[in-house]
Amino acid sequence: MEHIVTVQKAVTAFADWNEPTDAELDAIELESPLILAEVELLDAQIKAMDHPENEVDTRRIRRARNRVLAARRDVANRTVAALPGGAA
């Protein structure tokens, strides 16, 4: 039983290092609109699989794809703007 306690102490000794850094949290926050748009697209595609194709589903998927593209553009633009140095 003493061995298990020793292993537990060794595992929890490194718990502080396993937390995300502030930079990683900022990157997640930067990409969260893109992640949500991709989830919305996936939801639209799943809904369309349940029944025969119709115009409403086609529009829903097209709008969701456009939101994903817009979110990707915004993330790319914010990433470039955040880089040090910038354009001259």
LUMSE-403042 format. One record per residue: residue number from 0; z, y, x of N, C-alpha, C, CB in turn. Coordinates in Angstrom, 3 decimals. Glycine has a CB too. Layout:
BEGIN
[NUM, [Z, Y, X], [Z, Y, X], [Z, Y, X], [Z, Y, X]] ...
! end
This chain:
BEGIN
[0, [0.000, -1.191, 0.825], [0.000, 0.000, 0.000], [0.000, 1.249, 0.866], [1.202, 0.001, -0.937]] [1, [0.601, 1.190, 1.999], [0.640, 2.347, 2.892], [-0.768, 2.722, 3.349], [1.537, 2.057, 4.110]] [2, [-1.626, 1.734, 3.527], [-2.993, 1.984, 3.957], [-3.756, 2.840, 2.927], [-3.721, 0.652, 4.187]] [3, [-3.565, 2.575, 1.639], [-4.246, 3.325, 0.593], [-3.799, 4.779, 0.621], [-3.975, 2.704, -0.788]] [4, [-2.524, 5.019, 0.812], [-2.015, 6.386, 0.880], [-2.614, 7.099, 2.081], [-0.473, 6.397, 0.958]] [5, [-2.734, 6.419, 3.185], [-3.308, 7.018, 4.380], [-4.766, 7.390, 4.143], [-3.187, 6.062, 5.571]] [6, [-5.519, 6.515, 3.472], [-6.910, 6.802, 3.171], [-6.990, 7.991, 2.219], [-7.607, 5.565, 2.564]] [7, [-6.107, 8.050, 1.240], [-6.116, 9.162, 0.295], [-5.889, 10.480, 1.020], [-5.048, 8.959, -0.788]] [8, [-4.967, 10.510, 1.951], [-4.705, 11.733, 2.699], [-5.924, 12.121, 3.531], [-3.472, 11.559, 3.602]] [9, [-6.596, 11.140, 4.102], [-7.775, 11.433, 4.915], [-8.915, 11.975, 4.054], [-8.231, 10.175, 5.666]] [10, [-9.072, 11.456, 2.859], [-10.148, 11.909, 1.986], [-9.876, 13.316, 1.486], [-10.323, 10.954, 0.805]] [11, [-8.670, 13.586, 1.045], [-8.364, 14.910, 0.499], [-8.230, 15.960, 1.591], [-7.087, 14.857, -0.318]] [12, [-8.100, 15.540, 2.829], [-7.999, 16.521, 3.909], [-9.290, 17.306, 4.063], [-7.649, 15.833, 5.224]] [13, [-10.418, 16.747, 3.662], [-11.709, 17.413, 3.807], [-12.223, 17.993, 2.487], [-12.727, 16.440, 4.366]] [14, [-11.405, 18.044, 1.465], [-11.858, 18.511, 0.153], [-12.317, 19.964, 0.189], [-10.747, 18.350, -0.871]] [15, [-11.689, 20.820, 0.979], [-12.084, 22.222, 1.032], [-13.496, 22.398, 1.585], [-11.098, 23.006, 1.877]] [16, [-13.943, 21.508, 2.427], [-15.264, 21.616, 3.023], [-16.358, 21.172, 2.064], [-15.329, 20.799, 4.290]] [17, [-15.999, 20.456, 1.022], [-16.990, 19.952, 0.079], [-17.351, 20.968, -0.995], [-16.483, 18.694, -0.570]] [18, [-16.664, 22.071, -1.060], [-16.949, 23.097, -2.053], [-18.208, 23.867, -1.661], [-15.750, 24.057, -2.206]] [19, [-18.977, 24.324, -2.650], [-20.170, 25.115, -2.310], [-19.774, 26.472, -1.733], [-21.066, 25.309, -3.555]] [20, [-20.576, 26.951, -0.830], [-20.321, 28.249, -0.217], [-20.767, 29.354, -1.175], [-21.056, 28.371, 1.150]] [21, [-20.406, 30.577, -0.855], [-20.832, 31.707, -1.680], [-22.348, 31.836, -1.693], [-20.200, 33.004, -1.174]] [22, [-22.984, 31.562, -0.564], [-24.447, 31.633, -0.495], [-25.088, 30.571, -1.393], [-24.925, 31.456, 0.961]] [23, [-24.526, 29.383, -1.416], [-25.057, 28.330, -2.275], [-24.866, 28.678, -3.748], [-24.383, 26.992, -1.958]] [24, [-23.734, 29.231, -4.100], [-23.493, 29.644, -5.481], [-24.449, 30.767, -5.889], [-22.033, 30.098, -5.658]] [25, [-24.730, 31.687, -4.974], [-25.686, 32.757, -5.258], [-27.086, 32.192, -5.479], [-25.703, 33.779, -4.113]] [26, [-27.458, 31.188, -4.685], [-28.777, 30.563, -4.842], [-28.879, 29.851, -6.189], [-29.047, 29.568, -3.693]] [27, [-27.812, 29.197, -6.604], [-27.807, 28.526, -7.909], [-27.933, 29.554, -9.025], [-26.517, 27.688, -8.092]] [28, [-27.207, 30.648, -8.899], [-27.276, 31.701, -9.914], [-28.675, 32.319, -9.963], [-26.225, 32.789, -9.630]] [29, [-29.312, 32.454, -8.820], [-30.661, 33.008, -8.751], [-31.669, 32.099, -9.452], [-31.072, 33.223, -7.291]] [30, [-31.488, 30.790, -9.324], [-32.435, 29.835, -9.881], [-32.081, 29.368, -11.293], [-32.531, 28.652, -8.979]] [31, [-30.947, 29.771, -11.832], [-30.544, 29.274, -13.144], [-31.526, 29.620, -14.270], [-29.192, 29.820, -13.485]] [32, [-32.158, 30.806, -14.310], [-33.153, 31.028, -15.367], [-34.335, 30.057, -15.280], [-33.666, 32.458, -15.299]] [33, [-34.738, 29.719, -14.073], [-35.820, 28.749, -13.897], [-35.383, 27.369, -14.370], [-36.262, 28.690, -12.423]] [34, [-34.195, 26.977, -14.031], [-33.684, 25.668, -14.454], [-33.632, 25.591, -15.975], [-32.283, 25.406, -13.856]] [35, [-33.140, 26.637, -16.612], [-33.061, 26.651, -18.078], [-34.449, 26.618, -18.710], [-32.298, 27.891, -18.560]] [36, [-35.414, 27.315, -18.123], [-36.784, 27.294, -18.645], [-37.399, 25.902, -18.503], [-37.654, 28.335, -17.916]] [37, [-37.120, 25.223, -17.390], [-37.644, 23.871, -17.198], [-37.011, 22.893, -18.179], [-37.402, 23.403, -15.760]] [38, [-35.736, 23.066, -18.476], [-35.069, 22.218, -19.464], [-35.680, 22.448, -20.844], [-33.545, 22.499, -19.492]] [39, [-35.965, 23.695, -21.173], [-36.588, 24.023, -22.458], [-37.976, 23.383, -22.566], [-36.691, 25.556, -22.633]] [40, [-38.735, 23.406, -21.477], [-40.049, 22.755, -21.474], [-39.907, 21.253, -21.682], [-40.791, 23.039, -20.154]] [41, [-38.975, 20.659, -21.002], [-38.748, 19.225, -21.158], [-38.337, 18.888, -22.592], [-37.674, 18.746, -20.172]] [42, [-37.488, 19.702, -23.196], [-37.091, 19.487, -24.590], [-38.295, 19.561, -25.519], [-36.038, 20.517, -25.013]] [43, [-39.172, 20.532, -25.298], [-40.369, 20.667, -26.132], [-41.275, 19.452, -25.980], [-41.139, 21.947, -25.769]] [44, [-41.410, 18.958, -24.758], [-42.250, 17.786, -24.534], [-41.653, 16.541, -25.184], [-42.444, 17.553, -23.039]] [45, [-40.339, 16.417, -25.136], [-39.689, 15.260, -25.764], [-39.847, 15.315, -27.277], [-38.192, 15.204, -25.389]] [46, [-39.669, 16.502, -27.862], [-39.853, 16.643, -29.318], [-41.266, 16.271, -29.725], [-39.543, 18.079, -29.768]] [47, [-42.246, 16.624, -28.910], [-43.637, 16.334, -29.239], [-43.947, 14.844, -29.161], [-44.557, 17.097, -28.313]] [48, [-43.152, 14.089, -28.463], [-43.407, 12.656, -28.319], [-42.977, 11.866, -29.557], [-42.685, 12.121, -27.092]] [49, [-42.138, 12.448, -30.397], [-41.583, 11.729, -31.540], [-42.561, 11.549, -32.697], [-40.374, 12.444, -32.032]] [50, [-43.640, 12.320, -32.713], [-44.572, 12.252, -33.834], [-45.975, 12.617, -33.343], [-44.124, 13.198, -34.991]] [51, [-46.969, 12.441, -34.188], [-48.342, 12.784, -33.761], [-48.455, 14.253, -33.374], [-49.349, 12.466, -34.881]] [52, [-49.383, 14.522, -32.483], [-49.581, 15.880, -31.981], [-49.964, 16.821, -33.122], [-50.664, 15.900, -30.885]] [53, [-49.362, 18.028, -33.100], [-49.712, 19.041, -34.086], [-49.724, 20.415, -33.420], [-48.720, 19.018, -35.279]] [54, [-50.184, 21.407, -34.145], [-50.348, 22.751, -33.591], [-49.015, 23.393, -33.204], [-51.066, 23.634, -34.589]] [55, [-47.983, 23.145, -33.954], [-46.677, 23.740, -33.668], [-46.138, 23.237, -32.324], [-45.676, 23.417, -34.803]] [56, [-46.238, 21.943, -32.103], [-45.780, 21.381, -30.831], [-46.608, 21.908, -29.666], [-45.843, 19.853, -30.868]] [57, [-47.911, 22.029, -29.872], [-48.778, 22.543, -28.820], [-48.389, 23.961, -28.444], [-50.237, 22.497, -29.259]] [58, [-48.122, 24.791, -29.436], [-47.686, 26.167, -29.163], [-46.331, 26.207, -28.468], [-47.621, 26.967, -30.460]] [59, [-45.411, 25.362, -28.943], [-44.066, 25.326, -28.354], [-44.134, 24.952, -26.876], [-43.168, 24.326, -29.113]] [60, [-44.953, 23.960, -26.543], [-45.085, 23.526, -25.147], [-45.773, 24.610, -24.322], [-45.877, 22.198, -25.058]] [61, [-46.805, 25.236, -24.874], [-47.502, 26.294, -24.143], [-46.566, 27.471, -23.847], [-48.722, 26.777, -24.944]] [62, [-45.769, 27.867, -24.844], [-44.820, 28.963, -24.616], [-43.763, 28.585, -23.582], [-44.142, 29.357, -25.929]] [63, [-43.305, 27.341, -23.649], [-42.302, 26.891, -22.684], [-42.889, 26.866, -21.272], [-41.771, 25.494, -23.068]] [64, [-44.139, 26.431, -21.130], [-44.799, 26.449, -19.817], [-44.930, 27.871, -19.286], [-46.187, 25.793, -19.903]] [65, [-45.281, 28.790, -20.176], [-45.390, 30.192, -19.757], [-44.044, 30.751, -19.306], [-45.947, 31.044, -20.897]] [66, [-42.969, 30.354, -19.984], [-41.636, 30.800, -19.558], [-41.273, 30.231, -18.189], [-40.577, 30.388, -20.592]] [67, [-41.649, 28.978, -17.943], [-41.386, 28.372, -16.637], [-42.151, 29.125, -15.551], [-41.779, 26.872, -16.637]] [68, [-43.416, 29.423, -15.802], [-44.216, 30.153, -14.811], [-43.642, 31.545, -14.557], [-45.677, 30.265, -15.280]] [69, [-43.207, 32.220, -15.608], [-42.617, 33.551, -15.448], [-41.305, 33.471, -14.674], [-42.383, 34.207, -16.820]] [70, [-40.507, 32.449, -14.951], [-39.240, 32.292, -14.236], [-39.489, 31.966, -12.765], [-38.386, 31.188, -14.887]] [71, [-40.494, 31.142, -12.485], [-40.838, 30.840, -11.084], [-41.288, 32.099, -10.353], [-41.947, 29.766, -11.016]] [72, [-42.107, 32.908, -11.033], [-42.559, 34.164, -10.439], [-41.369, 35.079, -10.138], [-43.555, 34.874, -11.376]] [73, [-40.458, 35.199, -11.095], [-39.296, 36.071, -10.909], [-38.409, 35.591, -9.763], [-38.482, 36.148, -12.197]] [74, [-38.203, 34.281, -9.683], [-37.385, 33.733, -8.592], [-38.060, 33.978, -7.253], [-37.138, 32.221, -8.795]] [75, [-39.368, 33.777, -7.195], [-40.094, 34.008, -5.940], [-40.036, 35.473, -5.534], [-41.556, 33.560, -6.075]] [76, [-40.194, 36.370, -6.492], [-40.140, 37.793, -6.185], [-38.756, 38.226, -5.736], [-40.562, 38.601, -7.386]] [77, [-37.717, 37.699, -6.383], [-36.357, 38.052, -5.981], [-36.010, 37.473, -4.616], [-35.356, 37.566, -7.020]] [78, [-36.537, 36.281, -4.323], [-36.271, 35.658, -3.035], [-36.915, 36.470, -1.914], [-36.788, 34.209, -3.017]] [79, [-38.150, 36.897, -2.114], [-38.858, 37.691, -1.109], [-38.164, 39.030, -0.943], [-40.343, 37.892, -1.499]] [80, [-37.741, 39.654, -2.021], [-37.082, 40.962, -1.949], [-35.727, 40.858, -1.265], [-36.916, 41.556, -3.349]] [81, [-35.094, 39.692, -1.330], [-33.769, 39.542, -0.741], [-33.818, 39.231, 0.752], [-33.015, 38.454, -1.458]] [82, [-34.997, 38.886, 1.272], [-35.097, 38.557, 2.689], [-34.899, 39.819, 3.527], [-36.464, 37.900, 3.005]] [83, [-34.190, 39.681, 4.648], [-33.983, 40.845, 5.497], [-35.282, 41.252, 6.201], [-32.888, 40.558, 6.530]] [84, [-35.408, 42.533, 6.495], [-36.592, 43.011, 7.200], [-37.588, 43.623, 6.243], [-37.243, 41.881, 7.973]] [85, [-38.085, 42.840, 5.317], [-39.016, 43.349, 4.324], [-40.333, 43.785, 4.933], [-38.399, 44.494, 3.585]] [86, [-41.203, 44.261, 4.085], [-42.514, 44.727, 4.542], [-42.387, 46.156, 5.054], [-43.568, 44.644, 3.398]] [87, [-43.220, 46.486, 6.001], [-43.164, 47.836, 6.587], [-43.949, 48.823, 5.780], [-43.679, 47.828, 8.007]] 
! end
